[in-house]
Amino acid sequence: MLAKAVANETDATFIKMAGSELVHKFIGEGAKLVRDLFEVARENEPAVLFIDEIDAIAAKRTDSKTSGDAEVQRTMMQLLSEMDGFDERGEIRIIAATNRFDMLDSAILRPGRFDRLIEVPKPDAEGRELIFQIHTRDMEVADDVAFDELAEMATNASGADIQAICTEAGMFAIRDDRTEITMTDFQDAWEKIEDTDTDATAGDAVAFA
């Protein structure tokens, strides 16, 4: 949401890609996707390029000789190459996010690459309540839904978790052929999200540019 807000404030095209989507088992495929991604950004500049879960392609390098690890490293090297071409980048701003800042390779954090860090802590109860309201504003919510209680229920949830809860609650209502989403739907959705071990058990996110 932070990266998208930056794009909106600067009237820039918002382009999003998850790091996991850049990981491929075929040699050279990940690097090609990185080149294509930057080419799309150049064609639509000014642009904000957001890479979520960047630790998937920018983790600390190891001595592993597996083909998968080698491909990930090739993908990261292509990303570094694109970022180093600053003069050719034009009006493209790059923002990335990770829940595992400790895993990132130091090369990606050097000046001129990702050198501005912003810690994004998980929302407090008031913030969680507001996020629930934002993600349900276009939904038919039953009268028994109490947003303050949802905020207390989803302790330690991230913004992404709350979005997933609202989506899943809506799916429960659809499966039951109901037009309204009830408090029980949200409670069941939270239990399901917790069981999938998502950001609810992860540390604070770090966004950097």
Buried (B, 14 or more C-beta within 10 A) or exposed (E): EBBEEBBEEBEBBBBBBBBEBBBBEEEEBBBBBBEEBBEBBBEBBBBBBBBBBBBBBBBEBEEEEEEEBEBBBBBBBBBBEBBEEEEEBEBBBBBBBBBBBEEBBEEBBEEEBBEEEEEBEBBEEEBBBBBBBBBBEEBEBBEEBBBEBBBEBBEEBBBBBBBBBBEBBBBBBEEEEEEEBBBBBBBBBBEBBBEEEBBBEBBEBBBBB
